[in-house]
Amino acid sequence: MLALAAAKLGLKTHVYAEDPDSPAFDVASARTIASYEDEVTLAEFARAVELITYEFENVPSRAVSILSEACLVRPGPKALAICQDRLVEKEFLTAAGIKTTPYARVDDAGALARAVAQIGRPSILKTRRFGYDGKGQLLLREGADLAVTFRTLGGTPAILEAIVPFSREISVIAARGPGGMFVAYDVCENIHENHILKSTRAPALLPSEITAEAVRLTWVIADALDYCGVIAVEMFVVGEISGGDASKIELCVNEIAPRVHNSGHWTLDGAVTSQFEQHIRAIAGWPLAATSRLGAQSGGHVEMENLIGEDVLAWAKILSEPGVSLHLYGKAEARPGRKMGHITRIVPGPDQ
């Protein structure tokens, strides 16, 4: 989707990936298939292009350092290093004065016991690196054997997080240019199933003061990272929303994604400018575009639903539904838990 957005702007893309079946190769001008640890090929790739970006954060920081020696990389290595380690990310947020989930460092089974004494149970044990969509984490219940639990995650450095009694999960998709210009899309609300994002609604149904605060926190984070590109910040909404009293609601930042994000896919069909074009504009140093949501003036909203695993087999039925946009990612095999595509709907408001 980034390659398609770049092509719309007259730019050519050269995709570096480890997977020889990467769907991005179908829409790129050039390809390199190699390991992220292949330093010789990384250096050759950096010399062949003018600007480098990444679309997921599990790229080894060493690889990005090698690339940045020969080419401009945006977002920069600092943002990647912070966001790919859950402990470092939490410490960064805490230092910036931003509320996060209570957490404790866990380097071994003994540290896990001390962390449990501090955080309590139930809580969630997560690997510090290489975890997403529920991978690399375990729910720690009363009576669980701590030594066994630590070994289950491979005995790697981890972090224990408290379970936050949130009422909703939201995310802010925003962009920051190299000169500091900042724009944000409507705050959206996310629904997860089995730790995987199932659907997103934009805008989130929240008091205006809370949505403004969510955007402000994202701006603070992007500035502190000296960020360039699209960024996503996931947050928990803590407190009862139904009463409408914003003073009884607080936001807790859960995670930062230094990239375009699944919860921003609604922008492909539901906003004046997609998050993908916005990212290309930002990293290229071009003016950032409008983030207006389509249908907003008449009170409408946008819904995005992920097609996970065999959900994608209903593609023909989906195409027959009026007003629905279908996006298939070109992945060859539909496996349980695998995101195969998504659909978006612009839902009319009462004035339409």
C-alpha positions as a printed Julia matrix, in Angstrom:
352×3 Matrix{Float64}:
   0.0     0.0    0.0
   2.96    2.33   0.56
   4.31    1.4   -2.88
   0.95    2.14  -4.47
   0.78    5.51  -2.7
   4.3     6.36  -3.86
   3.44    5.45  -7.46
   0.47    7.84  -7.34
   2.96   10.61  -6.53
   5.33    9.61  -9.36
   7.87    7.88  -7.14
   9.42    4.46  -7.71
   9.9     1.94  -4.92
  12.57   -0.67  -4.32
  11.41   -3.21  -1.72
  13.86   -5.08   0.52
  12.28   -8.14   2.17
  13.29  -11.54   3.49
  10.19  -13.27   2.15
  10.49  -14.18  -1.56
   6.67  -14.18  -1.78
   6.2   -10.68  -0.37
   3.03   -9.18  -1.92
   4.79   -5.81  -2.12
   6.98   -7.16  -4.93
   3.9    -7.21  -7.19
   3.67   -3.41  -7.16
   7.32   -2.35  -6.73
   9.79   -1.18  -9.36
  12.64   -3.25  -7.95
  13.17   -5.93  -5.32
  15.91   -7.31  -3.09
  15.37  -10.63  -1.31
  17.86  -11.0    1.53
  18.2   -11.33   5.28
  18.08   -8.23   7.48
  21.41   -9.46   8.87
  23.1    -9.46   5.43
  25.24   -6.37   5.89
  26.77   -6.45   2.39
  23.38   -6.56   0.67
  21.99   -3.92   3.03
  24.81   -1.57   2.04
  24.21   -2.24  -1.66
  20.51   -1.57  -1.22
  21.18    1.73   0.58
  23.4     2.91  -2.3
  20.69    2.04  -4.85
  17.96    4.29  -3.39
  17.55    7.89  -2.24
  15.32    7.43   0.8
  14.48    4.47   3.04
  11.47    3.77   5.24
  10.08    0.65   6.94
   6.57   -0.69   7.37
   7.01   -2.73  10.54
   9.21   -2.26  13.58
  10.75   -5.73  13.84
  13.69   -4.75  11.68
  16.98   -5.23  13.59
  18.29   -1.88  14.78
  21.74   -2.89  13.48
  20.28   -3.13   9.96
  18.82    0.37  10.2
  22.14    1.73  11.48
  23.93    0.26   8.44
  21.34    1.72   6.07
  21.48    5.16   7.7
  25.25    5.35   7.12
  24.68    5.47   3.36
  21.14    6.79   2.96
  18.49    8.91   4.64
  16.21    6.72   6.8
  12.84    8.01   8.0
  11.57    7.5   10.68
  15.05    7.61  12.18
  16.91    4.9   14.11
  16.06    6.53  17.46
  12.31    6.06  17.02
  12.75    2.45  15.92
  15.05    1.57  18.83
  12.6     2.98  21.36
   9.46    1.45  19.88
  10.77   -2.06  19.31
  11.57   -2.63  23.0
   8.54   -2.52  25.3
  10.57   -1.61  28.38
  12.51    1.18  26.65
   9.24    2.49  25.23
   7.58    2.57  28.66
  10.61    4.35  30.15
  10.55    6.88  27.31
   6.86    7.63  27.89
   7.33    7.91  31.65
  10.21   10.35  31.17
   7.96   12.43  28.89
   5.37   12.67  31.67
   2.84   10.45  29.88
   0.75    7.95  31.83
   1.31    4.3   30.89
   0.26    0.9   32.14
   2.06    0.1   35.44
   5.03   -2.11  34.56
   8.12   -3.83  35.92
  11.28   -5.17  34.3
  11.69   -8.95  34.17
  15.09  -10.38  33.24
  14.81  -13.78  34.97
  12.42  -15.93  37.02
  13.51  -14.22  40.26
  12.76  -10.81  38.79
   9.34  -12.09  37.74
   8.52  -13.0   41.34
   9.53   -9.5   42.49
   7.53   -7.94  39.64
   4.42   -9.91  40.61
   4.79   -8.7   44.19
   4.84   -5.13  42.84
   2.23   -5.34  40.04
  -0.02   -8.12  41.31
  -2.19  -10.63  39.46
  -3.8   -11.03  37.04
  -1.18   -9.28  34.91
   0.41   -9.76  31.51
   3.95  -10.97  30.89
   5.3    -9.8   27.52
   8.58  -10.29  25.73
  10.35   -6.96  25.37
  10.89   -7.44  21.64
   9.25   -9.03  18.58
   5.68   -9.3   19.83
   2.48   -8.29  18.03
  -1.13   -9.49  17.6
  -0.98  -11.31  20.93
   2.3   -13.07  20.17
   4.98  -13.1   22.86
   2.66  -12.54  25.8
   0.92  -14.55  28.5
  -1.81  -13.8   31.01
  -0.44  -14.43  34.5
  -3.2   -15.74  36.78
  -3.27  -16.6   40.46
  -1.48  -19.86  41.2
   0.58  -19.93  38.0
   4.11  -21.3   38.38
   6.32  -18.27  37.74
   9.43  -20.21  36.69
   7.43  -22.24  34.17
   5.7   -19.11  32.87
   9.02  -17.35  32.31
  10.42  -20.38  30.44
   7.26  -20.55  28.29
   8.21  -17.21  26.74
  11.67  -18.57  25.99
  13.41  -17.09  29.02
  14.05  -13.86  27.1
  14.0   -10.39  28.68
  10.41   -9.44  29.4
   8.15   -6.89  31.03
   5.22   -7.43  33.39
   2.28   -5.08  32.86
  -0.76   -4.52  35.03
  -4.19   -5.09  33.54
  -5.85   -1.72  33.1
  -9.65   -1.53  33.65
 -10.24    0.34  30.41
 -13.62    1.02  28.83
 -12.34    1.47  25.27
  -9.21    1.17  23.19
  -8.45    4.03  20.84
  -5.65    5.02  18.52
  -4.38    8.22  16.99
  -2.93    8.1   13.49
  -0.84   11.2   12.85
   2.02   12.45  10.71
   4.97   14.7   11.41
   7.2    16.21   8.76
  10.97   16.84   9.04
  10.3    20.49   9.87
   7.95   19.65  12.73
   4.62   20.11  10.92
   2.02   17.84  12.55
  -1.4    16.63  11.41
  -3.71   14.0   12.89
  -6.68   12.0   11.67
  -9.87   11.56  13.65
  -9.27    9.54  16.81
 -10.62    6.04  16.19
 -11.98    3.27  18.39
 -10.71   -0.3   18.06
 -12.27   -3.69  18.77
  -9.99   -6.71  19.22
 -10.77  -10.42  19.0
  -8.2   -12.97  20.19
  -5.64  -10.14  20.6
  -5.99   -9.18  16.91
  -7.59   -5.98  15.68
 -10.99   -6.9   14.22
 -12.6    -3.55  13.52
 -12.06    0.2   13.76
 -14.6     3.03  13.93
 -13.76    6.63  13.1
 -14.45    8.82  14.9
 -14.37    7.31  18.38
 -17.43    8.22  20.46
 -15.67   10.29  23.11
 -16.02   13.76  24.64
 -14.21   16.34  22.53
 -11.86   17.15  25.42
 -10.64   13.54  25.47
 -10.05   13.33  21.72
  -8.15   16.61  21.87
  -5.99   15.24  24.69
  -5.3    12.05  22.73
  -4.05   14.11  19.79
  -1.98   16.31  22.12
  -0.27   13.29  23.66
   0.55   11.97  20.19
   2.04   15.34  19.26
   4.18   15.31  22.42
   5.43   11.81  21.6
   6.23   12.63  17.96
   8.14   15.76  18.95
  10.11   13.93  21.66
  11.15   11.32  19.08
  11.98   14.02  16.48
   9.76   11.83  14.36
   9.28   11.91  10.59
   6.47    9.93   8.97
   3.16    8.46  10.06
   2.96    7.33  13.69
   0.24    5.45  15.55
  -0.3     5.71  19.29
  -2.61    3.19  20.97
  -4.31    4.25  24.2
  -6.67    2.89  26.83
  -9.64    5.03  27.88
 -10.02    4.59  31.64
 -13.28    5.7   33.25
 -16.97    5.66  32.44
 -17.83    7.5   29.24
 -21.63    7.34  29.36
 -21.95   10.18  31.86
 -20.1    12.55  29.53
 -17.96   13.99  32.35
 -14.49   14.28  30.79
 -12.93   15.03  34.21
 -13.57   11.41  35.22
 -11.83    9.98  32.16
  -8.1     9.56  31.69
  -5.91    8.22  28.91
  -3.21    5.61  29.34
  -0.77    5.1   26.46
  -0.36    1.42  25.67
   1.92    1.3   22.65
   3.63    3.35  19.95
   3.89    2.07  16.37
   6.53    3.93  14.3
   4.76    3.26  11.0
   1.48    3.2    9.16
  -0.96    1.15  11.23
  -3.81   -1.31  10.79
  -6.21    0.97  12.67
  -5.5     3.65  10.07
  -6.52    1.53   7.09
  -9.91    3.24   7.12
  -8.2     6.33   5.69
  -7.75    4.58   2.32
 -11.44    5.08   1.52
 -12.64    7.26   4.38
 -10.32   10.28   4.37
  -9.24   12.93   1.89
  -5.69   11.57   2.09
  -4.75    8.03   3.12
  -2.2     7.35   5.85
   0.0     5.76   3.17
   0.18    8.84   0.97
   0.64   10.95   4.1
   3.63    8.82   5.12
   5.24    9.18   1.69
   4.72   12.94   1.77
   6.2    13.23   5.27
   9.35   11.19   4.67
   9.95   12.94   1.34
   9.76   16.32   3.05
   6.72   17.34   1.01
   3.78   19.33   2.42
   1.43   17.22   4.55
  -2.1    16.84   3.24
  -5.59   17.25   4.69
  -6.78   14.54   7.07
 -10.51   15.3    6.81
 -12.84   12.33   7.19
 -15.36   11.78   4.4
 -18.98   12.14   5.48
 -18.04   14.08   8.61
 -20.15   17.15   7.8
 -23.36   15.11   7.71
 -22.61   13.16  10.89
 -21.49    9.96   9.17
 -18.68    7.67  10.29
 -16.27    5.17   8.76
 -15.9     1.52   9.68
 -12.98   -0.77   8.86
 -13.14   -4.53   9.38
 -10.19   -6.89   9.03
 -10.57  -10.1    7.06
  -8.74  -12.61   9.23
  -7.94  -16.13   8.08
 -10.85  -17.69   6.2
 -12.92  -14.49   6.45
 -11.34  -13.68   3.1
 -13.18  -16.55   1.39
 -16.32  -14.42   1.47
 -14.76  -11.92  -0.96
 -17.42  -12.45  -3.67
 -20.27  -11.79  -1.25
 -18.46   -8.72   0.07
 -18.08   -7.31  -3.43
 -21.83   -7.56  -3.96
 -22.58   -5.36  -0.93
 -23.3    -1.75  -1.98
 -21.01    0.89  -0.51
 -18.3    -1.52   0.65
 -14.66   -1.21  -0.47
 -12.62   -4.42  -0.49
  -8.84   -4.57  -0.12
  -7.05   -7.92  -0.53
  -3.36   -8.11   0.31
  -2.29  -10.79  -2.15
  -1.17  -13.27   0.49
  -1.13  -16.8   -0.9
  -2.4   -18.72   2.12
  -5.27  -17.97   4.52
  -4.04  -19.1    7.94
  -5.84  -18.69  11.29
  -5.03  -15.27  12.77
  -3.5   -13.97   9.53
  -4.74  -10.62   8.19
  -5.68  -11.29   4.57
  -7.39   -8.01   3.75
  -9.94   -5.52   5.0
 -13.18   -3.81   4.07
 -14.3    -0.24   4.67
 -17.73    1.34   4.8
 -18.67    5.0    4.93
 -21.82    4.94   7.05
 -24.2     7.82   6.25
 -25.21   10.22   8.98
 -28.75   11.36   9.81
 -28.55   14.22   7.29
 -27.82   11.91   4.32
